[in-house]
Amino acid sequence: MCRLFIGAEPELWEPQTRSMRLYGVSTSVRLERFFWEVLEEVGRRDDLTLSQLVANLSRESAEAGT
């Protein structure tokens, strides 16, 4: 697992802040570029915008009590 991180492009681990609306409220989320790329890929696969996907993840997490 460490080789994945050691061999990765440093740019993938640069933090990025994105603004989005969740439940009608404007907010900012800061994640490393790698995670944004994964979320965008999942959103495309599931035909969701990034805001929709993050809202779904937030709701499911709350429902699970985490």
TISE-994525 format. One line per field, with one value per residue (C-alpha): residue in three letters; residue number from 1; x negated, y, z negated. Coordinates in steps of 0.05 Angstrom, whole numbers. Each point is the difference from the previous one (the first is absolute). Layout:
<recs>
residuo	c(ALA ...) $
num	c(NUM ...) $
c1	c(X ...) $
c2	c(Y ...) $
c3	c(Z ...) $
</recs>
This chain:
<recs>
residuo	c(MET CYS ARG LEU PHE ILE GLY ALA GLU PRO GLU LEU TRP GLU PRO GLN THR ARG SER MET ARG LEU TYR GLY VAL SER THR SER VAL ARG LEU GLU ARG PHE PHE TRP GLU VAL LEU GLU GLU VAL GLY ARG ARG ASP ASP LEU THR LEU SER GLN LEU VAL ALA ASN LEU SER ARG GLU SER ALA GLU ALA GLY THR) $
num	c(1 2 3 4 5 6 7 8 9 10 11 12 13 14 15 16 17 18 19 20 21 22 23 24 25 26 27 28 29 30 31 32 33 34 35 36 37 38 39 40 41 42 43 44 45 46 47 48 49 50 51 52 53 54 55 56 57 58 59 60 61 62 63 64 65 66) $
c1	c(0 -56 -28 65 -12 -75 4 59 -6 -9 53 52 -10 7 62 55 60 65 64 67 71 22 73 7 -59 -65 -61 -72 -34 -75 -30 -62 5 -2 65 35 -18 28 64 9 -10 53 47 -7 11 64 23 -5 -30 -55 47 53 -52 -28 70 17 -64 15 72 -21 -54 50 50 -54 -16 -71) $
c2	c(0 49 -8 28 65 2 -9 47 66 54 43 -52 16 75 24 34 37 -5 39 -35 3 -55 -1 72 26 24 -33 -14 -68 -9 -67 -23 0 -76 -5 52 -41 -63 35 29 -69 -31 58 -11 -74 12 59 49 69 7 37 -55 -54 36 13 -74 -20 50 -25 -74 14 36 -57 -50 41 15) $
c3	c(0 -16 70 27 -38 7 76 11 34 -53 34 -18 -74 6 -37 40 -26 37 -13 7 -25 -47 -21 26 -40 31 -29 15 -3 0 23 36 76 2 -40 44 61 -32 -20 70 30 -46 16 74 -9 -40 43 -60 -6 -51 -47 6 -14 -61 -26 7 -36 -56 -8 1 -52 -45 8 -19 -62 19) $
</recs>
